[in-house]
Amino acid sequence: MKLTKVAVPTFFDAYDMLPINTVNPADTEQTVMTLNGKKRNFHRNDFLKIADTRSMEITCAWEIIDRLKEYKSELIWKMEESYLADELKERLILLIEERINSI
C-alpha cells in the first residue's frame, strides 16, 4: 500500500490570502509567505507550478482558474453590495480585477 501526502489547508494558508494591501497600500507584497518563490506579481503559470508541486492534475488546475475567472463579476457584485466602507469596497474591487486579470 502506497501512502501519499495530502495537502491540508492550515490557518497560515488562510491568513496568507488576506488582502492586506487594501488596508495598507504601502505593502506591495501579495502574500506573507512565498508562492513559487515569489511574494507578488503572480500569473497563471505560477499557480500551475504550485498545482504541479501539490500533485494536482494540470487540467484540474486550469478548470479551477477558469472557474475563478467566471466568478469575477459575481465577486465584484458581492463587494458592491457589502457593508464595507466605500473606499475599502473600491480597493477590494480593484484588487479582484487586478488579480483575476493577471491569471
C-alpha positions as CSV (number, residue, x, y, z in Angstrom):
1,M,0.0,0.0,0.0
2,K,1.5,3.3,-1.1
3,L,0.8,6.3,1.2
4,T,0.5,9.7,-0.4
5,K,0.8,13.0,1.3
6,V,-2.4,15.1,1.2
7,A,-2.2,18.9,1.2
8,V,-4.3,20.1,4.1
9,P,-5.1,23.8,4.4
10,T,-3.9,25.4,7.6
11,F,-4.5,28.6,9.4
12,F,-1.4,30.1,7.7
13,D,-2.8,29.3,4.2
14,A,-6.0,31.2,5.0
15,Y,-4.2,34.0,6.7
16,D,-1.9,34.4,3.7
17,M,-4.9,35.1,1.5
18,L,-5.9,38.2,3.3
19,P,-5.7,41.2,1.0
20,I,-3.5,43.3,3.4
21,N,-2.6,45.8,0.7
22,T,-6.2,47.0,0.7
23,V,-5.8,48.2,4.3
24,N,-2.1,49.1,3.9
25,P,-1.5,50.2,0.3
26,A,2.2,50.7,1.1
27,D,2.6,47.0,1.4
28,T,3.5,45.8,-2.1
29,E,3.6,42.1,-1.3
30,Q,0.6,39.9,-2.2
31,T,1.3,37.2,0.3
32,V,3.1,36.8,3.6
33,M,4.8,33.5,2.6
34,T,6.3,32.8,-0.8
35,L,4.4,31.0,-3.5
36,N,6.6,29.6,-6.3
37,G,9.5,31.6,-4.8
38,K,7.6,34.9,-5.1
39,K,5.5,37.2,-2.9
40,R,3.9,39.3,-5.7
41,N,3.2,39.5,-9.4
42,F,1.6,36.1,-9.7
43,H,0.4,34.8,-13.1
44,R,-1.3,31.7,-14.3
45,N,2.0,29.8,-14.7
46,D,2.8,30.3,-11.0
47,F,-0.4,28.7,-10.0
48,L,0.1,25.9,-12.4
49,K,3.5,25.2,-11.0
50,I,2.1,25.2,-7.4
51,A,-0.7,22.8,-8.5
52,D,2.0,20.6,-10.0
53,T,4.0,20.5,-6.8
54,R,0.8,19.5,-4.9
55,S,0.3,16.7,-7.4
56,M,-2.8,18.2,-8.9
57,E,-3.8,17.3,-12.4
58,I,-3.0,20.2,-14.7
59,T,-6.4,20.1,-16.3
60,C,-8.0,20.4,-12.9
61,A,-5.8,23.4,-12.1
62,W,-6.9,25.0,-15.4
63,E,-10.6,24.4,-14.6
64,I,-10.2,26.0,-11.2
65,I,-8.5,29.1,-12.6
66,D,-11.1,29.3,-15.4
67,R,-14.0,28.9,-12.9
68,L,-12.5,31.7,-10.7
69,K,-12.4,34.0,-13.8
70,E,-16.0,33.2,-14.5
71,Y,-16.9,34.4,-11.0
72,K,-15.3,37.8,-11.4
73,S,-18.5,39.7,-11.9
74,E,-20.2,38.0,-9.0
75,L,-17.3,38.7,-6.7
76,I,-17.4,42.4,-7.7
77,W,-21.2,42.5,-7.2
78,K,-20.8,41.0,-3.7
79,M,-18.2,43.7,-2.9
80,E,-20.5,46.4,-4.2
81,E,-23.4,45.0,-2.1
82,S,-21.3,44.6,1.1
83,Y,-21.4,46.8,4.2
84,L,-17.8,47.8,3.9
85,A,-16.8,51.5,3.7
86,D,-17.0,52.8,0.1
87,E,-13.2,53.4,-0.1
88,L,-12.5,49.8,1.0
89,K,-15.0,48.5,-1.5
90,E,-13.3,50.3,-4.3
91,R,-9.9,49.0,-3.3
92,L,-11.1,45.4,-3.0
93,I,-12.8,45.6,-6.4
94,L,-9.6,46.9,-8.0
95,L,-7.7,44.1,-6.2
96,I,-10.2,41.5,-7.5
97,E,-9.9,42.8,-11.1
98,E,-6.1,43.1,-11.0
99,R,-5.6,39.6,-9.6
100,I,-8.1,37.8,-11.8
101,N,-6.9,39.6,-14.9
102,S,-3.3,38.5,-14.1
103,I,-4.2,34.9,-14.3
